[in-house]
């Protein structure tokens, strides 16, 4: 005769099936969380890519318009001064000065706002 507690076979099967069920639920939960993380990453990256592509198209269009306006302005100034290349030199000098100002203020005017926009877009 045994003096210890008596556990019948049915109770052991019930406990093992409960543990297996718990393990299966934990695996399913982990897989679901991984799938959710992947879907969120895809959503954020596709949203960011769409923003970048649309910004590129708008900037490219504005750049083309800007170039033609500058050519027209340079020709106009050149006509006023008597020679077309004078107008192009004046426009080039204006952009040289503007480029130096932008270069000196690049962190404040360009780097920080662009980085903030990208981070905000990724966290929204």
LUMVEX-280847 format. One line per 8 residues: number of its first residue (from 1); their letters; for each residue x, y, z of N, C-alpha, C. Coordinates in steps of 0.05 Angstrom, whole numbers, plus 5000, padded with zeros to 4 digits. Example, Ala and Ser with C-alpha at 12.3 -4.5 7.8 and 13.67 -1.06 7.14 Angstrom:
<sites>
1) AS) 5264/4886/5156/5246/4910/5156/5264/4934/5156 | 5257/4955/5142/5273/4979/5143/5258/5001/5157
</sites>
This chain:
<sites>
1) XXXXXXXX) 5016/4976/5000/5000/5000/5000/5017/5025/5000 | 5007/5044/4985/5022/5069/4985/5010/5089/5004 | 5027/5105/5016/5017/5124/5036/5015/5152/5024 | 5026/5157/5000/5025/5184/4988/4998/5189/4975 | 4995/5213/4965/4969/5220/4952/4966/5204/4927 | 4942/5198/4922/4935/5182/4899/4925/5200/4877 | 4939/5200/4854/4931/5216/4831/4924/5196/4809 | 4899/5198/4801/4892/5179/4780/4900/5189/4753
9) XXXXXXXX) 4898/5172/4734/4909/5177/4707/4893/5199/4693 | 4867/5201/4699/4851/5221/4686/4859/5249/4695 | 4866/5253/4720/4875/5279/4730/4902/5287/4717 | 4920/5268/4714/4945/5274/4701/4942/5282/4672 | 4924/5268/4658/4918/5275/4630/4906/5303/4628 | 4888/5309/4647/4875/5335/4648/4896/5358/4652 | 4914/5353/4671/4935/5373/4677/4954/5377/4653 | 4961/5355/4640/4979/5357/4617/4965/5371/4594
17) XXXXXXXX) 4940/5365/4590/4926/5379/4568/4922/5409/4574 | 4918/5416/4599/4916/5444/4607/4943/5458/4602 | 4965/5446/4609/4991/5458/4604/4996/5461/4574 | 4990/5440/4559/4993/5442/4530/4976/5464/4518 | 4951/5466/4528/4934/5488/4518/4945/5515/4525 | 4956/5518/4549/4969/5543/4557/4993/5550/4539 | 5009/5530/4533/5032/5534/4516/5023/5542/4488 | 5003/5528/4477/4992/5535/4451/4982/5564/4450
25) XXXXXXXX) 4968/5572/4471/4957/5599/4472/4980/5620/4473 | 5001/5613/4488/5024/5631/4490/5038/5633/4462 | 5041/5611/4448/5053/5612/4421/5036/5628/4402 | 5009/5624/4403/4991/5639/4386/4993/5669/4392 | 4994/5676/4418/4996/5704/4426/5022/5716/4415 | 5044/5702/4418/5070/5712/4409/5070/5715/4378 | 5059/5696/4364/5057/5698/4335/5039/5722/4326 | 5017/5726/4341/4999/5748/4334/5013/5775/4339
33) XXXXXXXX) 5028/5777/4361/5043/5802/4367/5064/5807/4346 | 5078/5787/4337/5098/5790/4316/5084/5799/4290 | 5062/5787/4283/5047/5795/4259/5038/5824/4261 | 5028/5831/4285/5019/5859/4289/5042/5878/4286 | 5065/5872/4297/5089/5889/4294/5097/5891/4265 | 5096/5869/4250/5103/5870/4222/5084/5888/4206 | 5058/5885/4212/5038/5902/4198/5041/5931/4205 | 5047/5937/4230/5051/5965/4237/5076/5977/4224
41) XXXXXXXX) 5097/5961/4222/5121/5970/4209/5117/5974/4179 | 5102/5957/4166/5095/5960/4138/5078/5985/4134 | 5059/5989/4152/5042/6013/4150/5058/6039/4152 | 5076/6040/4172/5092/6064/4176/5111/6068/4153 | 5124/6047/4144/5143/6051/4122/5130/6058/4096 | 5107/6046/4091/5093/6053/4066/5082/6082/4067 | 5073/6090/4091/5064/6118/4094/5087/6137/4090 | 5110/6131/4102/5134/6148/4099/5143/6149/4070
49) XXXXXXXX) 5143/6126/4057/5152/6125/4029/5133/6141/4011 | 5107/6139/4016/5088/6155/4001/5092/6185/4005 | 5098/6193/4030/5103/6221/4036/5128/6230/4022 | 5149/6214/4022/5174/6221/4009/5171/6223/3978 | 5156/6205/3967/5152/6206/3937/5136/6230/3930 | 5115/6236/3945/5098/6259/3938/5114/6285/3943 | 5130/6286/3964/5146/6310/3968/5167/6313/3946 | 5178/6291/3937/5198/6292/3915/5185/6303/3889
57) XXXXXXXX) 5161/6294/3883/5147/6303/3859/5141/6333/3861 | 5131/6342/3884/5125/6370/3887/5150/6387/3886 | 5172/6378/3899/5197/6393/3899/5208/6394/3871 | 5207/6372/3856/5217/6371/3829/5202/6391/3811 | 5175/6391/3814/5159/6410/3798/5166/6439/3805 | 5168/6444/3831/5175/6472/3839/5203/6479/3829 | 5221/6460/3829/5248/6465/3819/5248/6473/3789 | 5233/6458/3774/5232/6464/3745/5220/6491/3740
65) XXXXXXXX) 5199/6498/3754/5187/6525/3751/5207/6546/3760 | 5221/6541/3782/5241/6559/3793/5263/6564/3773 | 5273/6543/3760/5294/6546/3740/5286/6563/3717 | 5262/6558/3706/5252/6574/3684/5248/6603/3692 | 5237/6608/3715/5234/6635/3725/5261/6650/3727 | 5281/6635/3737/5308/6647/3740/5321/6653/3713 | 5316/6635/3694/5327/6640/3667/5314/6665/3655 | 5288/6667/3658/5273/6691/3649/5283/6716/3662
73) XXXXXXXX) 5286/6715/3689/5296/6738/3704/5324/6746/3696 | 5341/6726/3692/5369/6732/3683/5369/6745/3656 | 5352/6735/3638/5351/6747/3611/5340/6775/3612 | 5320/6780/3630/5309/6806/3633/5330/6826/3644 | 5344/6818/3665/5365/6835/3676/5387/6840/3656 | 5394/6819/3641/5414/6822/3620/5405/6841/3599 | 5380/6840/3592/5370/6859/3571/5371/6888/3582 | 5365/6892/3607/5366/6918/3619/5395/6929/3620
81) XXXXXXXX) 5414/6910/3625/5442/6919/3627/5457/6918/3601 | 5444/6908/3580/5456/6909/3554/5470/6883/3545 | 5473/6864/3562/5485/6838/3555/5473/6816/3572 | 5465/6794/3559/5451/6772/3573/5468/6760/3596 | 5493/6757/3592/5509/6744/3612/5512/6760/3638 | 5508/6787/3636/5507/6803/3661/5484/6794/3679 | 5462/6789/3667/5439/6780/3683/5444/6753/3696 | 5457/6735/3681/5463/6709/3693/5484/6711/3715
89) XXXXXXXX) 5503/6729/3712/5523/6733/3733/5510/6745/3758 | 5492/6763/3755/5478/6775/3778/5461/6754/3792 | 5446/6738/3777/5430/6717/3789/5448/6697/3804 | 5470/6690/3791/5489/6671/3804/5500/6682/3830 | 5506/6708/3830/5517/6721/3855/5496/6720/3877 | 5471/6725/3869/5449/6724/3889/5447/6696/3901 | 5449/6676/3884/5447/6648/3894/5472/6640/3909 | 5494/6651/3903/5519/6645/3918/5515/6656/3947
97) XXXXXXXX) 5505/6680/3949/5501/6691/3976/5480/6675/3991 | 5458/6668/3978/5437/6652/3991/5447/6625/3999 | 5464/6613/3982/5476/6587/3988/5494/6588/4013 | 5510/6610/4015/5527/6613/4038/5511/6617/4064 | 5489/6632/4062/5472/6636/4085/5459/6609/4093 | 5449/6594/4074/5437/6568/4080/5457/6549/4091 | 5481/6549/4081/5502/6532/4091/5509/6538/4120 | 5510/6564/4127/5516/6571/4154/5494/6565/4174
105) XXXXXXXX) 5469/6564/4164/5446/6558/4181/5433/6531/4175 | 5448/6513/4163/5437/6487/4154/5425/6470/4176 | 5438/6470/4200/5426/6453/4221/5399/6464/4230 | 5398/6491/4234/5374/6503/4244/5351/6503/4223 | 5358/6509/4198/5337/6511/4178/5331/6486/4163 | 5350/6467/4161/5345/6443/4145/5345/6417/4161 | 5367/6412/4174/5371/6386/4187/5350/6380/4209 | 5347/6399/4227/5328/6394/4250/5299/6392/4241
113) XXXXXXXX) 5289/6411/4224/5261/6408/4216/5256/6382/4200 | 5274/6374/4183/5270/6350/4167/5271/6325/4185 | 5290/6324/4204/5291/6302/4222/5266/6301/4240 | 5257/6324/4249/5232/6324/4266/5208/6315/4250 | 5206/6322/4225/5184/6314/4209/5184/6283/4204 | 5207/6273/4199/5210/6244/4194/5203/6228/4220 | 5213/6237/4243/5208/6224/4268/5178/6225/4275 | 5166/6249/4271/5138/6252/4277/5121/6234/4259
121) XXXX) 5128/6232/4234/5113/6215/4215/5116/6185/4223 | 5139/6177/4233/5143/6149/4241/5128/6143/4267 | 5125/6162/4285/5112/6157/4311/5082/6161/4311 | 5072/6174/4290/5042/6178/4289/5028/6153/4282
</sites>
